[in-house]
Amino acid sequence: MTPSKGNEMKNYYLPGEEKFGPILSRLYSFSVKIPITKDFYAFVIEDIKRYNATSILDVGTGPGEIPIRLSKNNKLKVYAIDPSPSMIKIASKKAAAKKSSVSFKIGSSRNIPFKRNFDIIMSSISFHHWKKKKDALLYMSEFLTNGGVINIYEYELGRMSSPFKFIGGSHGIEVSDIYGLIKGTNLKVKSLKRNKSWVRVSISK
């Protein structure tokens, strides 16, 4: 059964989902300095700026780089969650150093700890990790404002270059899979945006 809004869940990871402890979280936090990661973040942030949003939730925020940058817009209330306490600790520390107003909490695509709705619920290079993607999308949609969207930012497997596809082939999605996930639900793909090997899939009710 899909968790209802406000339902408390003790387990933030499902069996088989990649877990980020203190060491792996620290290593992952250094990826923000890699050129391809910088380009990806720029793609996400510029895309978000095109929306007339006043509130946003980043699901699977990792080290929190994207929400911290988005919070520079004083008109945008930014929230972020991650199932890893280590990631949240790193992100919160970084936000404090940069005097960012992002609200970070432990949570997941199946457990949103905020009692409010959002204009945008986003995920960047996290969706492919989730084991119950359909349940997660339906659950997150309960937290959308009227006209709100779920934006999934990922590498698109069919458009990855051969060397990267060999190395990171499990870290990506096929757009057709998302259409299959939401078939027969009240959700629909509202729009797509592609840039290099990346894709943004925007889902609405």
ZIZIJO-V514094 format. One record per pair of residues at least 4 apart in sequence whose ideal C-beta (glycine too) atoms are under 6 Angstrom apart, sorted by sequence separation. I is the first residue (numbers start at 0). GAP is how many residues later the second one is. If there is no record, write none. Layout:
I|GAP / I|GAP
//
This chain:
2|4 / 12|4 / 19|4 / 63|4 / 87|4 / 106|4 / 122|4 / 131|4 / 143|4 / 159|4 / 163|4 / 164|4 / 172|4 / 19|5 / 31|5 / 81|5 / 94|5 / 106|5 / 154|5 / 159|5 / 181|5 / 193|5 / 12|6 / 30|6 / 60|6 / 81|6 / 106|6 / 129|6 / 70|7 / 94|7 / 192|7 / 69|8 / 104|8 / 57|9 / 191|9 / 139|10 / 66|11 / 190|11 / 91|12 / 189|12 / 66|13 / 90|13 / 188|14 / 189|14 / 156|15 / 63|16 / 87|16 / 186|16 / 154|17 / 156|17 / 87|18 / 153|18 / 60|19 / 120|19 / 153|19 / 185|19 / 60|21 / 84|21 / 108|21 / 43|22 / 54|22 / 55|22 / 56|22 / 57|22 / 58|22 / 59|22 / 79|22 / 177|23 / 44|24 / 77|24 / 78|24 / 79|24 / 80|24 / 40|25 / 61|25 / 82|25 / 117|25 / 126|25 / 80|26 / 109|26 / 116|26 / 118|26 / 62|27 / 63|27 / 67|27 / 108|27 / 126|27 / 62|28 / 116|28 / 70|29 / 109|29 / 118|29 / 119|29 / 120|29 / 121|29 / 122|29 / 123|29 / 63|30 / 67|30 / 70|30 / 70|31 / 111|31 / 119|31 / 67|32 / 31|33 / 28|34 / 67|34 / 66|35 / 78|35 / 159|37 / 158|38 / 154|42 / 127|43 / 155|43 / 127|45 / 133|47 / 152|47 / 132|48 / 150|49 / 151|49 / 58|50 / 150|51 / 148|53 / 149|53 / 148|55 / 65|58 / 24|59 / 24|61 / 28|61 / 56|61 / 24|62 / 55|62 / 54|63 / 59|63 / 19|64 / 21|64 / 54|64 / 55|64 / 56|64 / 57|64 / 58|64 / 140|64 / 20|65 / 24|65 / 53|65 / 52|66 / 59|66 / 19|67 / 52|67 / 12|70 / 11|71 / 43|80 / 11|96 / 8|102 / 2|107 / 43|109 / 17|111 / 16|112 / 16|114 / 15|115 / 13|117 / 1|133 / 1|136 / 2|136 / 1|137 / 4|137 / 42|152 / 46|153 / 42|155 / 39|158
//
